[in-house]
Amino acid sequence: MTAIARIPTAIDQIDTGWFDSVLDRPVANARILNVIHGTATKVQAELTYGDGTPPQVVWVKTGLEPHSHSIGNDQVYAGETFFYRTLGGKYETRTPACLFADTDAQGNSALVLDDLCKLGARFADPIRGGSIDMVASGLRAIARYQAASWMAPELGEIGWLRNGGSYRAADVLDWVWNVEHWRDYSSRPRFALVDPSIRDRDLLFRVHSKLQDEFWPRAPWALCHGDAHFGQVYALPDGEVRLLDWQCVQVAHWAHDVSYFMVSGLSVADRRAAARDLIAGYVAALREFGVADAPDADAAWEAFRAYAFHGIGWMMCLVEMQDEETCCAMAERFSAAVVDLGSIDLILNGSPS
């Protein structure tokens, strides 16, 4: 009899036997309901248990895509299994229940997560973006988990998290700003939405590298999702917003998540109209959740201006990971923000705290 691999390497391996081998409860039957391809492979399944407990719908998240073992994606997938094994459910992250999380020696990873649809979750549309109120709710969620982890000594001692997590381990910036990659992607529709004044690969790579190396590690730091764009969130019926896909988790300056989320989630017009108030609301939420030394509004605004640069990398995102329409929407929003906010000059010549 063939041994069951702990981490599946093909969709047909995600079957009753596999679930039964990795979950704590006996699985009598597993029925695949849906398969979604993208940055990772997501498989929805209905499980019937052998101990009489009610059936359960779960999602398996793994890497069965052609790009899954290239450009450092295996490191990124491993980042999420690390998160669920060590941090999931802590620090007010309010993540779904995790039934299994592991990475093998070959770099294959898999998660089994409880289905969120039973909570009435409404998933965000990154192309349309969100309302100002929804983005404010998302910033409140970020403030909640960052307040719970604000300068937490035990997090500061995890060197891998303090040094950029899987994003840094996978050398993401090296492939994002690769010369050949630039030549290919600069001919795509998204590029036309990037302000001509910043269509300079060498400049963008230099600025992004400085942001990563010198700005992300700065205090005050807290737990950061690390990839907190608008496509990673969902809203519950009561309006609470939560985040998914913690594969780029790190411990970094608070503005890393705040800036990326806000700019990705709002139209250019709404961001221009509401950004200052939203930053003030985030700071107020930090104080509400117990951060006595939260930054003042002016310091928070300056940090937002600099850290907003990170999302310009969307102009180089692989189409196998995100469709062109999503990349166009993000490239437009972040290009406008970088120019409006003077992010490049601030990173190269300024020193927001």
VENVEN-V23759 format. One record per residue. N is the residue number from 1. RES is the residue in one small letter. PSI is psi as a letter, one per 20 degrees, with the letter a starting at -180 (* if undefined). D_CENTER is the distance of its C-alpha to the mean C-alpha in Angstrom with 1 decimal. Layout:
BEGIN
N;RES;PSI;D_CENTER, N;RES;PSI;D_CENTER
END
This chain:
BEGIN
1;m;p;40.0, 2;t;p;36.7, 3;a;q;34.3, 4;i;p;31.0, 5;a;p;28.1, 6;r;h;25.7, 7;i;p;22.7, 8;p;q;23.4, 9;t;j;23.7, 10;a;q;24.8, 11;i;h;24.2, 12;d;i;27.8, 13;q;i;27.3, 14;i;n;25.1, 15;d;a;28.2, 16;t;g;30.3, 17;g;g;31.2, 18;w;g;27.8, 19;f;g;26.5, 20;d;h;29.8, 21;s;h;29.4, 22;v;i;26.0, 23;l;q;26.1, 24;d;h;28.3, 25;r;q;30.2, 26;p;p;32.5, 27;v;o;31.2, 28;a;h;34.1, 29;n;q;32.4, 30;a;p;29.0, 31;r;p;28.7, 32;i;p;25.9, 33;l;h;25.0, 34;n;q;22.4, 35;v;p;20.5, 36;i;p;17.5, 37;h;q;16.9, 38;g;c;13.9, 39;t;g;11.4, 40;a;r;12.5, 41;t;p;15.6, 42;k;p;15.6, 43;v;p;19.0, 44;q;p;20.3, 45;a;q;23.5, 46;e;p;26.2, 47;l;p;27.7, 48;t;p;31.3, 49;y;q;32.1, 50;g;j;35.5, 51;d;j;36.1, 52;g;i;36.6, 53;t;q;33.3, 54;p;q;31.9, 55;p;q;29.8, 56;q;p;26.0, 57;v;p;23.4, 58;v;r;20.4, 59;w;p;17.5, 60;v;p;17.5, 61;k;p;14.3, 62;t;a;15.6, 63;g;n;16.1, 64;l;k;19.2, 65;e;q;18.6, 66;p;h;20.8, 67;h;j;18.0, 68;s;h;16.7, 69;h;k;18.9, 70;s;r;18.7, 71;i;k;16.8, 72;g;j;15.4, 73;n;h;13.4, 74;d;h;15.4, 75;q;h;14.1, 76;v;g;10.4, 77;y;g;11.6, 78;a;h;13.7, 79;g;h;11.0, 80;e;h;10.0, 81;t;h;13.7, 82;f;g;14.3, 83;f;g;12.0, 84;y;h;13.9, 85;r;h;17.2, 86;t;h;17.1, 87;l;i;14.9, 88;g;p;14.1, 89;g;i;16.2, 90;k;r;16.9, 91;y;k;16.4, 92;e;k;16.1, 93;t;h;12.6, 94;r;l;14.5, 95;t;q;12.8, 96;p;q;15.0, 97;a;p;17.8, 98;c;p;17.3, 99;l;h;20.5, 100;f;q;19.9, 101;a;p;17.6, 102;d;q;19.0, 103;t;p;19.0, 104;d;r;22.4, 105;a;i;24.3, 106;q;j;23.7, 107;g;j;19.9, 108;n;p;19.5, 109;s;q;17.0, 110;a;q;17.0, 111;l;q;15.8, 112;v;o;17.9, 113;l;q;16.4, 114;d;q;18.6, 115;d;p;18.5, 116;l;i;17.3, 117;c;h;19.8, 118;k;i;22.6, 119;l;i;21.1, 120;g;k;21.5, 121;a;p;17.8, 122;r;o;17.4, 123;f;q;14.2, 124;a;q;13.3, 125;d;o;14.6, 126;p;h;12.7, 127;i;g;16.1, 128;r;h;18.1, 129;g;a;15.7, 130;g;r;16.7, 131;s;r;19.6, 132;i;h;20.0, 133;d;g;20.5, 134;m;g;17.3, 135;v;h;15.3, 136;a;h;17.5, 137;s;h;16.7, 138;g;g;12.9, 139;l;h;13.9, 140;r;h;16.3, 141;a;g;13.7, 142;i;g;11.9, 143;a;h;15.5, 144;r;g;16.4, 145;y;h;14.1, 146;q;h;14.7, 147;a;h;18.4, 148;a;i;18.6, 149;s;j;17.4, 150;w;o;18.9, 151;m;k;20.6, 152;a;p;20.9, 153;p;h;23.2, 154;e;h;22.0, 155;l;h;18.5, 156;g;h;20.1, 157;e;i;22.1, 158;i;n;19.3, 159;g;h;19.6, 160;w;g;16.8, 161;l;h;14.3, 162;r;i;16.3, 163;n;k;16.4, 164;g;i;12.8, 165;g;b;11.9, 166;s;h;11.2, 167;y;g;10.2, 168;r;g;13.8, 169;a;h;15.4, 170;a;j;14.6, 171;d;l;16.1, 172;v;g;13.5, 173;l;h;15.5, 174;d;h;18.6, 175;w;h;17.9, 176;v;g;16.1, 177;w;k;19.4, 178;n;q;21.8, 179;v;g;25.1, 180;e;h;25.7, 181;h;g;22.2, 182;w;g;23.0, 183;r;h;26.4, 184;d;g;25.0, 185;y;i;22.2, 186;s;i;24.3, 187;s;j;26.5, 188;r;q;23.9, 189;p;h;24.0, 190;r;h;20.9, 191;f;h;22.7, 192;a;i;25.4, 193;l;i;23.0, 194;v;p;22.4, 195;d;p;25.0, 196;p;h;27.7, 197;s;i;27.9, 198;i;j;24.6, 199;r;m;25.0, 200;d;o;25.7, 201;r;g;23.8, 202;d;g;25.4, 203;l;g;24.6, 204;l;g;21.0, 205;f;g;20.5, 206;r;g;22.6, 207;v;g;20.8, 208;h;h;17.3, 209;s;g;18.8, 210;k;h;20.4, 211;l;g;17.3, 212;q;g;15.6, 213;d;h;18.9, 214;e;h;20.5, 215;f;g;18.3, 216;w;g;15.1, 217;p;i;17.5, 218;r;q;19.7, 219;a;q;20.7, 220;p;p;20.1, 221;w;r;17.0, 222;a;r;15.1, 223;l;p;12.2, 224;c;p;8.9, 225;h;g;5.5, 226;g;i;5.2, 227;d;l;2.5, 228;a;l;4.0, 229;h;r;6.1, 230;f;h;8.8, 231;g;i;8.5, 232;q;j;6.1, 233;v;r;9.0, 234;y;q;12.6, 235;a;q;15.8, 236;l;r;18.6, 237;p;h;22.3, 238;d;j;22.9, 239;g;i;20.2, 240;e;p;17.8, 241;v;p;14.1, 242;r;r;11.6, 243;l;q;7.9, 244;l;r;7.1, 245;d;m;5.6, 246;w;k;5.6, 247;q;i;6.6, 248;c;k;6.0, 249;v;q;7.5, 250;q;r;10.3, 251;v;o;13.1, 252;a;r;13.5, 253;h;p;15.1, 254;w;h;14.1, 255;a;i;13.9, 256;h;g;10.9, 257;d;g;8.6, 258;v;g;11.7, 259;s;g;12.6, 260;y;g;9.5, 261;f;g;9.2, 262;m;g;13.0, 263;v;h;13.8, 264;s;h;11.5, 265;g;i;13.0, 266;l;q;16.6, 267;s;q;19.4, 268;v;g;20.9, 269;a;g;23.9, 270;d;h;22.1, 271;r;g;20.0, 272;r;h;23.3, 273;a;h;25.1, 274;a;i;22.8, 275;a;g;20.6, 276;r;g;23.2, 277;d;h;23.7, 278;l;h;20.0, 279;i;g;19.7, 280;a;h;22.9, 281;g;h;21.6, 282;y;g;18.6, 283;v;g;21.2, 284;a;h;23.6, 285;a;h;21.1, 286;l;g;20.6, 287;r;g;24.3, 288;e;h;24.7, 289;f;j;22.5, 290;g;j;24.7, 291;v;n;23.6, 292;a;h;27.1, 293;d;k;26.2, 294;a;q;23.5, 295;p;q;23.7, 296;d;r;26.1, 297;a;h;25.3, 298;d;g;26.5, 299;a;h;24.6, 300;a;h;21.3, 301;w;g;22.0, 302;e;h;22.7, 303;a;g;19.5, 304;f;g;17.5, 305;r;g;19.7, 306;a;g;18.8, 307;y;i;15.0, 308;a;i;14.7, 309;f;h;15.6, 310;h;h;12.3, 311;g;i;11.4, 312;i;i;14.8, 313;g;i;13.4, 314;w;h;12.8, 315;m;i;16.6, 316;m;j;16.4, 317;c;p;13.8, 318;l;p;15.7, 319;v;h;17.2, 320;e;i;16.9, 321;m;h;13.1, 322;q;p;13.1, 323;d;r;16.5, 324;e;h;18.5, 325;e;g;18.7, 326;t;g;15.0, 327;c;h;15.1, 328;c;g;18.3, 329;a;g;17.0, 330;m;g;14.1, 331;a;g;16.6, 332;e;g;19.2, 333;r;g;17.2, 334;f;h;16.0, 335;s;g;19.4, 336;a;g;21.2, 337;a;g;19.3, 338;v;g;19.9, 339;v;g;23.5, 340;d;g;24.0, 341;l;i;22.7, 342;g;k;24.3, 343;s;g;21.1, 344;i;g;22.6, 345;d;h;25.9, 346;l;h;24.3, 347;i;g;22.3, 348;l;h;25.4, 349;n;i;28.0, 350;g;a;26.7, 351;s;m;25.4, 352;p;q;23.3, 353;s;*;22.9
END
